[in-house]
Amino acid sequence: MDRYELRTIVLTGTLLSIFFFAVLYNSYSRKIDMPTCIPFDKTFEKSEVKKIDDGLYEIYLVAGMWTFDPEEIEIPSGSTVDFYLTSKDVVHGFHINEKGVNMMAIPGTINKITTKFEEAGTYRFVCNEFCGIGHQNMMGRIIVK
Ligand code: CUA
């Protein structure tokens, strides 16, 4: 085997291992769920904040030009939240910097991610996919009390 071939194989294997451990680290140590695409026949059209149990919420977010519905969400600290995200027009983004949450809002599709808000504070979420002239104003916040 050519030595450059061997180096390429070793480098590729090392990179794949790093990516694999990064996924495991984020899932188990940082408790960041990987986004999931949910196959539904029809997506939801109305936003909703559902309390399932103490400290357990389901939030149905609808992104649209150029707001999120709902724009402001209040939850108690220690809550685990399942975010369900869709879009009513074009592709938008959904990014909560402090929580490592980054999803796309795609028309006709529901994406889901679970994250836990342990500390009180205000967590901003923004659209991070360019979606038109009002893109830079598309944001909201989660108030954790
Ligand atoms: Cu919505 Cu950028």
Boltz pocket constraint, residues with backbone or C-beta under 6 A from the ligand:
constraints:
  - pocket:
      binder: B
      contacts: [[A, 64], [A, 66], [A, 91], [A, 92], [A, 93], [A, 127], [A, 128], [A, 129], [A, 130], [A, 131], [A, 132], [A, 134], [A, 135], [A, 136], [A, 138]]
      max_distance: 6.0
